[in-house]
């Protein structure tokens, strides 16, 4: 096993620049096998029968958005979109917490990793991550980009993370809301994470950093999307909130996987994956439904908050006793058709995925620039409420740019950049795909068949809709195709699938009003071109 290195003698600047003048044992860039050995020795997890490391995240089984802060200072005061998503934090309180964390970690065994974020070398961030737990360091090995073997990583990082789940803040003294926190400091180029063992805070912390730096300084559009590429080099990207099918629909054995979650679109028109791995949900995972993810869960992978089938070391993916947000983290090269480096040309097709449980939106429609920007800023899907207390009505969910909680800048900035990309690349097609309900709302209608959805996406990718006649939706304005190869024509117009046409009109009018109401908080910042993409509520009222 590699001998632990004390960084004070190896390269004093590596940790001293982060405030660590005195440290105990520090392990630098250990291999996955070494980190797994340390994690097992430290009691941080167990090996499954496939060789994956099973670890728990403790009290927090997901991110804690209300405990995510951004330091407000001269650099950020006039650029960050302040509010419930980007909660301001005082610079002196950050410094105070930083010093307390360094003191807490001074006598701990630390795991340090040096990595990149961004597959395009011209847009990369050099990272240095200090972890209290070995399995967290393995998570960072899997999720960020790994330097080539033997590469010199004694760099001055562009951004650093200090993550100490065992350290808790004192809210009354430290300025946090609770003992747990995740704080971004763009001046100090540092993220502090404490009081939570949820590894995704590190991944999404760096995503937040890129969502600020790339558009603000590099005219590059960051995107919360998956992406794949065909044999001819045609790139497609898929935006969508949880439950819309983003992972499933972008996983195509006939196309190369660029990445499953985070990408950038550069001024030179190319796109690139921010990450070096995948962080996929595994609740109810099966080999039949998700063979690629299933096969990727092997030695070197992590499974979070899962449980064994009693008496075995086999993961019970149906077990929700800890959380429904069970996940796996693995390097992207564990997926057979992943392309490395994870870069590609500008997309030819962009898909916005929504699971409309109201049964109003067409299963496939084409968007012009105004509708694309408006729907991008809306980030709509609908979740089906649980049956508790007899509630069965769908609930609207709006998340700007399909990832509002990760946006340091105002959503209009990202929407305008998307519109500019469409101007610069006039051959791009933007599609809205409804993977939700047809024939009525939830409770009356039924979920769109996955085979039909795949057929629509394939037809769009292959150019089979280029010569098809489209008609304009009277309320939402998108263009609806009159025919799609292999898909029943009668399902393409959602109104035709409803037995009660008046009920459709009323439901469509109601959904349109929800869009308009949600958009009010952005209206003062949005330009006329974006506002032109709004649904016609007045028309909706007349139809209803």
Buried (B, 14 or more C-beta within 10 A) or exposed (E): EEEBBBBBEEBEEBBBEBBBEEBEEBBBBBEBEBBBBBBBEEEBBBBBEBEBBBBBBBEBBBBBBEBBBBBBBEBBEEBBBBEEBBBBBBBEBBBBBBEBBBEBBBEBBBBBBBBBBBBBEEBBBBBBBBBBBBBBBBBBBBBBBBBEEEEEBEBEBBBBBBBBBEBBBEBEEBBBBEBBBBBBBBEBBBBBBBBBBBBBBBBBBBBBBBBBBBBBEBEBBBBBBBBBBBEEEBBBBBBBBEBBBBBBBBBBEEBBBBBBBBBBBBEEEBBBBBBBBBBBBBBEBEEEEBEBBBBBBEEBBBBBBBBBEEEEEEBBBEBBEBBEBBBBBBBBBBBEBBBBEBBBBBBBBBBBBBBBBBBBBBBBBBBBBBBBBBBBBBBBBBBBBEEEEEEEEBEBBBBBBBBBBBBBBBBBBBBBBBBBBBEEBEEBBBBBBBBBBBBBBBEEBEBBBEEBBBBBBBBBBEEBBEEBEEEEBBBBBBBBBEBBEEBEEEBBBBBEBBEEEEBBBBBBBBBBBBBBEBBEEBEEBBEEBBBBBBBBBEBBBEBB
